[in-house]
Each structure stands twice: as C-alpha cells, then as structure tokens.
Amino acid sequence: MIPEGSIDELAELNPEALVPEGLDDAFIGYVTTASQKHVAAYCLKTCARIIARENNVSMESALSTMHETTMLLDVEDAPVFVTTSPDILFLSKEVDDEGYFNESDFDDDDPEED
C-alpha cells in the first residue's frame, strides 16, 4: 500500500508531476490545483536550506537560485513551494527559530522507539 500524501501516491495520481531531484526532505505532500491536477508541494525554506548546504552558498543565494530556476516555471505540473509559519508543527516535527525543519527530525522513522 502506498502511503497517503507520499511522492509515490502523487506519481500515481499525476505521472507528469514534476518532482525536483534532491529535495525529498522538503516534500510536504501534494496539492490539487484549480485545473484538478495534483502537484508536489515543498517547504520553501527547507528547499533553500538543502540547496544552500549542498552548494555551500548563503540562504539568500539559494532562495534566489530557486526563484530563478524553479519557482518561475510556467508549467502545468510544476511543484508549489509553501512558506510555512514557524508556529506550525508538521508531522510532529519541530522547526528551529528560523522556521526550518530540523534535519535530525527526518533521520529516525520512529522517534518513540527508545
């Protein structure tokens, strides 16, 4: 059974949905557009954090790169990037003071296993 809200479920619902490589940790689910297409949804800040870390650049530079290369795509199946509130908990994962999900939160599938 494919987990609800997963990239695999999205692939079944919309095989044409664009899923940026290397940003799986920032995937928060999918949304249904006004045209009834399912597209990937990512946490904007977490995407920028991943890009900044992998390319050894500032967050500002990573956000600029995202804006220029991904967020301006005028393609029906392009992903959306969500700006999240630091007050929101996502999947019981804590965000740091800047509103980013902590990488360590995604390392362990079952934190209650101790």
Phi and psi in degrees as GROMACS dihedral restraints (atoms count N, CA, C in turn):
[ dihedral_restraints ]
;  ai    aj    ak    al  type     phi  dphi    fc
    3     4     5     6     1   -83.1    20    10
    4     5     6     7     1   130.4    20    10
    6     7     8     9     1   -61.7    20    10
    7     8     9    10     1   136.3    20    10
    9    10    11    12     1   -62.3    20    10
   10    11    12    13     1   136.3    20    10
   12    13    14    15     1    79.5    20    10
   13    14    15    16     1     9.4    20    10
   15    16    17    18     1   -90.2    20    10
   16    17    18    19     1   167.1    20    10
   18    19    20    21     1   -61.9    20    10
   19    20    21    22     1   -36.6    20    10
   21    22    23    24     1   -64.7    20    10
   22    23    24    25     1   -39.6    20    10
   24    25    26    27     1   -65.9    20    10
   25    26    27    28     1   -41.9    20    10
   27    28    29    30     1   -58.1    20    10
   28    29    30    31     1   -42.8    20    10
   30    31    32    33     1   -60.7    20    10
   31    32    33    34     1   -34.3    20    10
   33    34    35    36     1   -71.7    20    10
   34    35    36    37     1   -40.8    20    10
   36    37    38    39     1   -72.5    20    10
   37    38    39    40     1   -36.3    20    10
   39    40    41    42     1  -147.8    20    10
   40    41    42    43     1    90.0    20    10
   42    43    44    45     1   -60.7    20    10
   43    44    45    46     1   -18.0    20    10
   45    46    47    48     1   -89.4    20    10
   46    47    48    49     1    -4.6    20    10
   48    49    50    51     1   -59.9    20    10
   49    50    51    52     1   132.2    20    10
   51    52    53    54     1   -81.7    20    10
   52    53    54    55     1   129.9    20    10
   54    55    56    57     1  -126.2    20    10
   55    56    57    58     1   104.2    20    10
   57    58    59    60     1   -59.5    20    10
   58    59    60    61     1   132.9    20    10
   60    61    62    63     1   -68.5    20    10
   61    62    63    64     1   136.8    20    10
   63    64    65    66     1    86.5    20    10
   64    65    66    67     1     1.7    20    10
   66    67    68    69     1  -112.3    20    10
   67    68    69    70     1    20.8    20    10
   69    70    71    72     1   -56.3    20    10
   70    71    72    73     1   -35.3    20    10
   72    73    74    75     1   -68.1    20    10
   73    74    75    76     1   -16.6    20    10
   75    76    77    78     1   -97.3    20    10
   76    77    78    79     1    -5.1    20    10
   78    79    80    81     1   -66.9    20    10
   79    80    81    82     1   126.0    20    10
   81    82    83    84     1  -113.8    20    10
   82    83    84    85     1    -4.3    20    10
   84    85    86    87     1   142.4    20    10
   85    86    87    88     1  -151.9    20    10
   87    88    89    90     1  -140.4    20    10
   88    89    90    91     1   161.9    20    10
   90    91    92    93     1  -125.8    20    10
   91    92    93    94     1   160.0    20    10
   93    94    95    96     1  -105.9    20    10
   94    95    96    97     1   123.1    20    10
   96    97    98    99     1   -79.3    20    10
   97    98    99   100     1   173.4    20    10
   99   100   101   102     1   -60.7    20    10
  100   101   102   103     1   -28.7    20    10
  102   103   104   105     1   -87.0    20    10
  103   104   105   106     1    13.0    20    10
  105   106   107   108     1    66.8    20    10
  106   107   108   109     1    26.7    20    10
  108   109   110   111     1   -96.5    20    10
  109   110   111   112     1   143.3    20    10
  111   112   113   114     1   -93.7    20    10
  112   113   114   115     1   127.4    20    10
  114   115   116   117     1  -131.5    20    10
  115   116   117   118     1   154.9    20    10
  117   118   119   120     1   -67.0    20    10
  118   119   120   121     1   146.4    20    10
  120   121   122   123     1  -123.4    20    10
  121   122   123   124     1   132.7    20    10
  123   124   125   126     1  -127.5    20    10
  124   125   126   127     1   149.8    20    10
  126   127   128   129     1   -75.6    20    10
  127   128   129   130     1   118.0    20    10
  129   130   131   132     1   -57.2    20    10
  130   131   132   133     1   -48.8    20    10
  132   133   134   135     1   -66.8    20    10
  133   134   135   136     1   -36.8    20    10
  135   136   137   138     1   -69.0    20    10
  136   137   138   139     1   -38.3    20    10
  138   139   140   141     1   -59.1    20    10
  139   140   141   142     1   -48.2    20    10
  141   142   143   144     1   -61.5    20    10
  142   143   144   145     1   -40.2    20    10
  144   145   146   147     1   -62.1    20    10
  145   146   147   148     1   -42.9    20    10
  147   148   149   150     1   -62.9    20    10
  148   149   150   151     1   -47.5    20    10
  150   151   152   153     1   -62.9    20    10
  151   152   153   154     1   -42.7    20    10
  153   154   155   156     1   -61.3    20    10
  154   155   156   157     1   -45.3    20    10
  156   157   158   159     1   -65.5    20    10
  157   158   159   160     1   -46.4    20    10
  159   160   161   162     1   -71.0    20    10
  160   161   162   163     1   -24.7    20    10
  162   163   164   165     1  -111.0    20    10
  163   164   165   166     1     4.2    20    10
  165   166   167   168     1    53.1    20    10
  166   167   168   169     1    49.8    20    10
  168   169   170   171     1  -126.4    20    10
  169   170   171   172     1   169.5    20    10
  171   172   173   174     1   -73.8    20    10
  172   173   174   175     1   162.2    20    10
  174   175   176   177     1   -60.7    20    10
  175   176   177   178     1   -40.0    20    10
  177   178   179   180     1   -60.6    20    10
  178   179   180   181     1   -43.4    20    10
  180   181   182   183     1   -65.9    20    10
  181   182   183   184     1   -41.1    20    10
  183   184   185   186     1   -63.3    20    10
  184   185   186   187     1   -43.2    20    10
  186   187   188   189     1   -64.1    20    10
  187   188   189   190     1   -39.8    20    10
  189   190   191   192     1   -63.1    20    10
  190   191   192   193     1   -44.0    20    10
  192   193   194   195     1   -62.0    20    10
  193   194   195   196     1   -44.2    20    10
  195   196   197   198     1   -60.0    20    10
  196   197   198   199     1   -44.5    20    10
  198   199   200   201     1   -61.5    20    10
  199   200   201   202     1   -43.2    20    10
  201   202   203   204     1   -72.7    20    10
  202   203   204   205     1   -34.1    20    10
  204   205   206   207     1  -105.4    20    10
  205   206   207   208     1   -24.9    20    10
  207   208   209   210     1  -122.4    20    10
  208   209   210   211     1   -46.6    20    10
  210   211   212   213     1   -73.4    20    10
  211   212   213   214     1   -17.6    20    10
  213   214   215   216     1   -93.0    20    10
  214   215   216   217     1     3.8    20    10
  216   217   218   219     1   -60.4    20    10
  217   218   219   220     1   125.9    20    10
  219   220   221   222     1  -105.3    20    10
  220   221   222   223     1    65.3    20    10
  222   223   224   225     1  -125.9    20    10
  223   224   225   226     1   136.9    20    10
  225   226   227   228     1   -56.8    20    10
  226   227   228   229     1   -35.6    20    10
  228   229   230   231     1  -101.2    20    10
  229   230   231   232     1    14.8    20    10
  231   232   233   234     1   -68.4    20    10
  232   233   234   235     1   149.1    20    10
  234   235   236   237     1   -71.0    20    10
  235   236   237   238     1   164.0    20    10
  237   238   239   240     1  -110.2    20    10
  238   239   240   241     1   152.3    20    10
  240   241   242   243     1  -120.4    20    10
  241   242   243   244     1   120.8    20    10
  243   244   245   246     1   -99.6    20    10
  244   245   246   247     1   130.9    20    10
  246   247   248   249     1   -90.0    20    10
  247   248   249   250     1   117.0    20    10
  249   250   251   252     1   -98.0    20    10
  250   251   252   253     1   151.8    20    10
  252   253   254   255     1   -81.6    20    10
  253   254   255   256     1   137.8    20    10
  255   256   257   258     1   -65.0    20    10
  256   257   258   259     1   -13.1    20    10
  258   259   260   261     1   -82.5    20    10
  259   260   261   262     1   -10.9    20    10
  261   262   263   264     1   -93.2    20    10
  262   263   264   265     1   133.6    20    10
  264   265   266   267     1   -95.9    20    10
  265   266   267   268     1   134.4    20    10
  267   268   269   270     1  -113.1    20    10
  268   269   270   271     1   120.7    20    10
  270   271   272   273     1    52.1    20    10
  271   272   273   274     1    36.7    20    10
  273   274   275   276     1    61.8    20    10
  274   275   276   277     1    23.2    20    10
  276   277   278   279     1   -98.1    20    10
  277   278   279   280     1   136.8    20    10
  279   280   281   282     1   -83.3    20    10
  280   281   282   283     1   147.5    20    10
  282   283   284   285     1  -104.4    20    10
  283   284   285   286     1   153.7    20    10
  285   286   287   288     1   -80.5    20    10
  286   287   288   289     1  -174.2    20    10
  288   289   290   291     1   -62.4    20    10
  289   290   291   292     1   -22.8    20    10
  291   292   293   294     1   -95.1    20    10
  292   293   294   295     1     0.9    20    10
  294   295   296   297     1    90.7    20    10
  295   296   297   298     1    14.1    20    10
  297   298   299   300     1   -94.4    20    10
  298   299   300   301     1   145.7    20    10
  300   301   302   303     1   -72.0    20    10
  301   302   303   304     1   140.5    20    10
  303   304   305   306     1   -78.5    20    10
  304   305   306   307     1   129.6    20    10
  306   307   308   309     1   -55.1    20    10
  307   308   309   310     1   -38.3    20    10
  309   310   311   312     1   -62.1    20    10
  310   311   312   313     1   -24.3    20    10
  312   313   314   315     1   -65.3    20    10
  313   314   315   316     1   -23.3    20    10
  315   316   317   318     1   -99.4    20    10
  316   317   318   319     1    -3.0    20    10
  318   319   320   321     1   -77.9    20    10
  319   320   321   322     1   -34.3    20    10
  321   322   323   324     1  -111.3    20    10
  322   323   324   325     1   120.4    20    10
  324   325   326   327     1   -67.4    20    10
  325   326   327   328     1   -30.9    20    10
  327   328   329   330     1  -133.1    20    10
  328   329   330   331     1    87.4    20    10
  330   331   332   333     1   -66.4    20    10
  331   332   333   334     1   -16.4    20    10
  333   334   335   336     1   -83.7    20    10
  334   335   336   337     1     0.8    20    10
  336   337   338   339     1   -73.8    20    10
  337   338   339   340     1    -9.9    20    10
